[in-house]
């Protein structure tokens, strides 16, 4: 790779002052009341630190009882003023991290909205809709502090979606119940329903429903990629940002067709659902089996989470895998930013302890892979897994999106906070999120004491992201201009380094070419429609 250092020293002419001014958020004043009126009723939020927020607004009816494993229904209406100062329940999930202390419930389909203080209906600010990560098993929209990004002049929407087997589940009884409708991908149905809610209501908060940017991290990025190829999401968003997604995730067939799941097994969504039902003590494929499944307490579905495919190729909501849709030019024709961290898997110690589980994926290319990655040791396995699962798929999507005539930008997050440079080998999966949301400034979110440079990098990323939401182009963030990605020789990416942003060409090309060969071999064995 060949770095282009032009402009690298011009990192944020004003960003440092903005970031330092916001760093005093620890002395936040008490929240002031604020109200908004939407079709469902009036809501009472709060104003604090230059922003206004509304939490726990239902975007769909509670998916409980007979509505479990159904398309989202219209949200409830209310009389009086609904309290929107506190987050709603998060969706059922294993009790770790956030879920160890937060209330969980199947009644969890809520959005949260952050906007600059004083924003009025009709202001038409750009809208950013965030899909959280967590492997479609963990997490919530309310875990994200949106105040710092909203200060950049955007309406930020975060949301919950159904998780685990309550979000991705197929069964013959479900197919029989709804033979001509949608089934299996309830997480994806929630993602679409939330966008429809935003389109219908965000103007009441001062947002522009015609200028919606969807963005997400990890599983959330996978949802963004999936929305890019979901016909029912067409026209619901104007641009997209994918952060550390898995662009070559193939998923399960919804019913009858067979497809390898990461090369380990061949099964359909319905067969996986039947196996889970048997684990839960439910036999049969008729209405009584479905009734029994819907009566099971939600916490019982916290088992077997590793079997989740992420999404199902159901032929309707999701007609084909993401990779084949991009290859054929059937993805949404909108501008897209696609990026990743330097070493996505560097925070997965088991890969280092058992490197052969990664190198075995290379098949006949194993010897070349071992040599290219410096030997079959743990560190090489981490980088190889990162490239196979995240970095090369990001390049793949970038290449095809650009070849299809869509404006595309590529980035790599390779910035290590000063306080961590003696202990971190490279930024890993999720290490960029506090920078993108500016939560380095938050006393409750700090994992270290940020320096001026840490805050400058964060401000640069927030500016690039919100510029893109506003203008369909990330621009320069007051410093280095981010060039569009063009496939072919000298493919350019913006790399956030310890010395500031710089443009690099052919980032890790030899490694990614090898990863592409490995991934293409797997793809050739998988379901790819005509």
N, C-alpha and C positions, 0 to 999 in steps of 0.2 A: 504494500500500500504506500501511497505517496502523499504525505500531508501537504496541504495548501495552507500556509500560515497567514495568508493575507487577511488582515483585519482581526487576527486573534488577540491582539493587544487592546482592541477596542471593545472589550467586554462591558457592555452596559454603561453608558455615559452617566445615566442617572439612576441605574438600578440599585447601587449601593445605598444611596440616600433613602430610596423608597423602602428597601428592606430593613434598614436600621430604624427608620421611623416606626415601622410596624412591629419591631421587636419588643416594644414595651407593652404588648398585649396582656402581659401578666397583671397589669394594673387596670384590667377592664372594669368599666363602670357597670352598675346594675342594668339589667335588660329593661328597656322601655316597651310598653305595649304598642302594637301596630295591627291593623286589620286589613283584610282583603275579602272581596266578594267574588265567588265563583258560582257556576251553575248548581253545584251541590248545596251551597249555603254560604254563610259568612264564617270566616275563620279569624282567630286571634293569634297572631304571632308575637315576635319580640324584635327589638332593635338593640344592637350592641356593637361597639367597635366599628362603626361606620357601615354596618350592613343590617339588613332585616332578614329574618328567617321564619319559615313556617314548616313545622315538623309533623310527621304522621298523618298526612292527608291521604285518604283512601283513593286509589286509582281504579279499583275493582272491588266487587263484592267479596267478602271473606270466602275463600275456597274450602269450606268446611262441610261436613256431612255429605249430602248427595252431590255437592259441588266439588268435592275432592276429585282430582283427575278429570276436570272439565275445562273447557275454554273459560277465560275470565268473563264474568258477567258485569253488567253496568254497576258502577259504584253507588253506595247509599247516598241519600240526601238527609239533611238534618234541619231542624229549626233552631233558632237562637244562634249563638256564637260558639263554634267548636274551638276548644283549646288546642292550639297548634304550637305550643311552646315546648313540648316534650316529644321525643321520638316515640313512635309506636313500637309494638312488639316486633322482634326479629323472627325470621322464619325458623322452624325447628331444625336443629343441627347438633352435632356432637358438642358436649360441654367442654369447650376449651377456649382460651382467649376471651373475646368479647362475650361469647355465649355462656361463659362460666358465671357471669353476674347479671346479664341482661335477661329480661323476660322474653320467652319464646312462645309463639302461638302460630297455628295455621292461619289465623286472622292477621296476616302480616304484609299484605300488598299495599304498601304506603310509598308515597313520594315525599321528599323533603326539598324545600326551595330556599335558596339564598340569593339575595339581590342587593345592589348598592342602596344604602339608606336614601330615602326620598324618592325612589323610583315610582312613577305613577303608571297606571294602565295606559297603554298606547305609546309608551316610550320606545318600543321596538328594539330593545337591546338584544344582542346575540344570545342564543340559548345553548348551553352545554349540558348534555344528559350523560351522567356517569353510571357505568355498570361495574359494580365492585368485583374483585377477585375472590378466590377461595375454593377453586376446584369444583364449583357448583355444589359444594357441600357445606362450606363455611361462609361467614361474612354477612354484611348488611350495608345498606346505603347510609344508615344513620351513624356508622362508624367514621364517616368522612367529615372533617371540619371544613366547610366550604367558604368560610368568611374571607380568607385571604385571596382565593381565586375570584370570588365575587367582587372584591374591591377593584379588580382590573376592568370592571365595566361590563360584566356578563351576568346573565341569570343562570345560576347553577342548579341543576336538578339531580338529586341522587335518589335511588330507589331500592327496594327489596324485591326479590323474585324467589319463587319456590325453589327449594334446594333438595339435593339428594333424590331419593326415590319418590318423593312427593312432587318433584319437578320433572323427572325423566323416568317414565314408566310406561310399558306397554303390556297388554294382557289380552288374550282372546275375548274375554268378556267385555273389555272396554271397546274393542274393535266391533263386536257384535252390537253393542249399545249405540254406537255412532258410526255406522258403516260408510257413510258418505262425508263424514266430518273429519275434524282434526283429532288426533290422539297421539300420545307418546311424549311430545315435546312441550310440556306445560311451562317449563322455564322460558322457552322461546316465545310461547304465547303470551306470557307475562311481559316479556321485553317489548313485544309489539303493542300490547294493550297500554303499557305505560307511555309509549310514544304517541299513541292516539290520544291519550288523556292530555299529554303536553300540548299537542296540536290544538286541542279544543279549549284549553284553559290558560295557557301560558301568557296570552295577551293580557289577561286580567292582572298579571303580576308585573307587566311592563316588558314582556319578552316578545320577540318576533317569531311567530310560528312558522314562517317561511325561511328562517335562518337557524336551523337546529343542527348542532354538531353532536354526534354520538361518540363517546370515547370510553375506553375501559382498559383494565389491566388483567392479565392472566386469563382466568375463566371469563372475566368481563370483556377482555379483548376478543376472546373466542366468540362471545355473544355478538360483539360488533361485527366480526368477520362473517358470522352466520346471518346477521341482519342484512349484510351487503348482498347476500345471495337468496334472501327470502322474498318471494314475490309480494306477499301481503305487506311488507315493510316499505315497498316502493312509494316514494313521495313523502314519507314521514320524516326524512332527515335530508340535509343538504350537503353534509360532509362527515368524515369519519376519522378517528384517530385510534390506532391499534397499538397498545403498549404490551409487549411481551406475550403476544398471543401464540397460538399453535396452528399455523396456517395449513398444515398437512394432516390435521386430525380428521379421520374418516368416519368415525361413529359406527352405529349399528343400523342395519335395515330395520324398519319399523315392524314388518310382519313376515313375509315369506322369503324374500331374497337373502342370500347368505354373503357375509363379508368378513374378512379377518379383522379382529380387534387387536391392533398393535402386534399382529403376527402370532398371538398366543393361542387364540381359540377362534372357532367359527360358530357363530350363533346369531339369532335374530333378536330384536327387541322383545318380541312376544315370548321366546324361549327363556330369555333372561328374566322376564317378569314372572313366568311360571315357576322358575327355580326359586326366586325370592318368595313367592307366595307359599311354596312348600316349606321354606325355612320358617315362615311365620305361622305354619300350621293350617294353611288354607289349601284345600284340594279342589279340583274341578275347574271348568271353564265357563260355567253358566252364570246367570244373574245372581244366584245365591252366593257364589264365590266372590263376586264383585261386592255384594252387600257386606259380606264378612270382612273383606279387605278394607272397605270404607269405615268399618266400625273399629278397626284396630287403632290404638292410641298412636299419635304421631311419633312419639319417642321410639317406638318399636322399629321405625324405618331408619334408624341411625346405624343399622348393621350393613355389612357388605358394601360400604361406600366405594371400595376400590373397583367394583364392577361397573360403576357408572360410565357410560360412553360419552357423556357430555351433550350429545345430540343424536337424533335418529334420522336417518334418511327415510322419511315417510312418504315421499312422492308428491306431497301437496304443500305443506308448510315449508319443508326443506326438501326440494326435489333432488338434490345431488350434493356431493361433497364440496366443500369450499374450494379446494384446489382445482377440481375439474371445472367449476364454474368460472373461476378467474382465467384458467387456461383457454376456455372457449369464449371469453368476453361477455359472460352473462352476469357479471357482478354489477352493482349499482354504478351508474356513470357519474360519480361524485368525486371531488378532491379527497385525497386520503394521505394521512401521515402514518407511516409504519415503522416501528422501532423496537429496540430491545436493549438489555443491559449487556455489559462486556462478558460476563460469565454467569449466565442465568442459573446454572446448577451449582454454583459454588457454595450455596447454603444447603446442600443436600449431602451430608457426610457419608451416608451409606454407599453412594456412588464411588467415593474415594476408597472406602474399605473393601468394596467388591468390584474392582474395575472391569473384570471380565464380563459382568452383566451388561456393560455398555459396549465393550469392544466386540462382543459376539454378534451384535446387530450389523456389523460391517460385512459379514460373510466372507466372500472371496477377496474383499478389499482390506481384510484385517491387517495384513503385513504392512501395506502402504499406510494405513491409518496409524498404526503403532509408530512407524518412523516419522510421519508428519507431525504427530502430537508429542514427539520426544520420548517415546517409550510407553509401555503399558502400565504406568503407575497411576496412582489415584488422581493427581492433578490433571493428567492428560485425559482421564476418563471424565472428569468434570467438564472440561472444555469441549470434548467430543459430544457429550450428552447435550450441552448447551447449544452447540451448532446444529445437531440433528433435530432437536425439538423446537428451537426458537429462532436461532440466527439465520440458518439457511431458509427455513420457511418464510421468514420475514423478507429475505431477498427475493424468494420465489414470487410472493404476492406483489412486491414492489415492481418486479420486472414485468409481470403480466398486466398489472394495472396500468403501468406506463405504456406498454405496447398497445394496449387497448384504447389509447388516446386520452387517458384520464390524468389529470395533474397529480403527481405523486411526490412525496418527500420521505426520505429515509434518515433515521438517526440511530446512534449508539450512545448509551449512557456509560461513560468510562471515568466518572468522577468519584473519587474517594474523599470523604470529609477529612480535613486535616487531623482531627483527633483520632482517626481510625487508620491512618496510613501505615502504622507499624504492625497492625494486626490483620488487615483485610488484604487479600491477594488481588481481588478485583470486585467491582460492584456486582451484586447478584440479583436474583429475582426479587423485585419489589423495592430495591434500594433507591429507585428514582422517585417513588411515589411521594415522600415528604417534600421533595423539591418541586414537583409539579403542582402540589396543593399549597405550598408555602408553609407547611406546618412545622418546619424547623423553628419558626418564630414562636410556636405555641409552648408555653411552659409545661403543659400537661402532656405534650407529644415528644418532647426532646429526648433523644437517646444520647446526646452529647451536647456540649456547649458550642454552638455554631460560630465560626469565624466570619469576618467580612466576606471572604471569598466564597464560603459556603452559601451565604445569603445572596450574593451576587449571582451565583449559578442558579439558585432557586428562582430568583426574580427573572433571569433570562428565560428559563423554561416556561414560567407562567406567562411571560410576555409573548413568546413564540406561540404558545398554545392558544391564548386569547386573541392574538392577531389573526391566527388561522380561522378561529370561530367568527371573527368580525369580518374579515376581508377575503377569506378563502385562500390566503397566502400567509405563511408564518413570518415573512419579512425578515427584519434584521434584529429585532429586540434591542435597538439602540446601539448595536455593534456589528457583528458579522452577519451578512446576508446569507440565508439558507437557500442553496440552489435546489432546483427541482431534480429529481432522480430521472436519469435517462439510461435505459438498458443498453448494454454493449461495452465497448472499451471505456475505461475511466468512469465507472459508475460512482457517483458522488453520494456521500452521506455526511451529515453533520454529526461530529463526535464531541460530546461534552467531556473534556479531559481535565486533569488537575491544573493545567495551565490556561483553562478557558476553552470555549468552543473553537473548533477548527474544522475545515472541510477536508475529508480524506477520500481518496479514490481507491477503488478495488479493495475495500476493507476485508482483510483476511481471505483474499481470493482463493489461494491454494486450498485452505482448509474447507472453505464453503463449497468449492467445486467437488471435493471428495464427499462432503456431506450430501450434496445434491445427488451424486451417483448412488449413494446408499439409500436415500429417500426415494429416488426414482425407481429403484429396484423394488422397494416395498409398494410403491404406488402401482407398479405394473401387475402386482399380485392382488390388488384391491379392486373394488367395484368402481368403475369409471363409466358413466353413461355415454351414449353416442351424442 
